[in-house]
Amino acid sequence: MSILARAEAAEIAARLDPLPGLPAHKRLRGPETGLVMVRGRTGGDGAPFNLGEMTVTRCAVRLADGTVGHGYVAGRDARQAELAALLDALMQDPERRPGLEAAVIGPLERAQADRRASQARKAAATRVEFFTMTQMR
């Protein structure tokens, strides 16, 4: 679910569209957009405090066989929340799960890892080594 929550709706749809035999689904809830309180802890393990509010969109769907899926995503993308809920329901079927992991989840995970690595390389290029500067005095 974390991979789907970080993926764009267009990315998910592009992976789902070529797959044959996707069942129809019915919306049980939403997509609905609202706010959740984000909590933090002092020093990572200290006293909890309210950091602030964050916009979240949720959706719940039911497949024809009665399987229910839920999706929660940061932001206001209703399509992304619905696709995440649909995939949650589809992944509950043991026969469909390996195919969905190979065709949708795996490629999305690799694309996200590539983006993180690219951002890390860009950030590393601007890194300043302070130890070297102190030795120059």
C-alpha positions, -999 to +999 in steps of 0.1 A: +000+000+000+029+024+006+040+020-030+005+028-042+002+058-019+034+073-033+026+065-070+008+089-093-027+079-105-015+080-141+013+056-132-010+031-116-036+033-144-009+028-170+001-004-153-035-016-148-050-008-182-031-035-202-041-063-177-068-086-189-099-095-169-100-068-143-134-071-125-158-043-122-160-026-088-185-006-069-176+024-046-186+018-010-171+051+002-157+081-015-134+091-027-135+116+002-109+142+010-103+154+046-076+162+071-057+140+096-035+152+124+002+143+120+019+135+153+056+135+161+078+127+190+105+147+206+138+131+197+120+102+180+110+085+212+100+114+236+068+131+244+043+131+215+031+164+200+008+175+172+030+184+142+001+197+120-027+186+097-023+168+064-048+164+035-057+128+028-081+112+004-097+078+011-118+054-009-134+020-003-145-004-031-162-038-034-156-063-061-184-085-075-172-114-054-176-093-022-140-085-016-135-050-001-105-029-006-094+004+010-071+031-002-056+061+016-034+086-001-018+119+008-033+149-011-065+153-030-061+128-059-094+109-059-084+087-088-053+076-070-073+067-039-098+047-059-071+028-078-053+020-046-085+007-031-091-014-062-056-029-061-060-036-024-091-056-031-075-074-061-044-083-041-065-102-016-071-129-042-041-154-039-044-163-077-042-127-089-016-115-064+016-127-081+006-113-114-003-079-099+029-078-080+049-084-112+029-061-135+020-032-112+036-032-077+072-042-088+076-017-116+061+011-095+085+002-067+115+002-090+105+036-105+102+051-070+136+036-060+152+051-092+137+085-084+150+084-048+185+074-061+185+102-086+175+128-060+202+114-036+228+118-064+218+154-070+219+161-032+253+144-029+268+166-056+261+197-034+275+182-002+302+201+017+328+182+036+334+204+067+362+182+081+384+192+051+376+229+057+387+228+093+420+212+084+429+240+060+433+266+089 
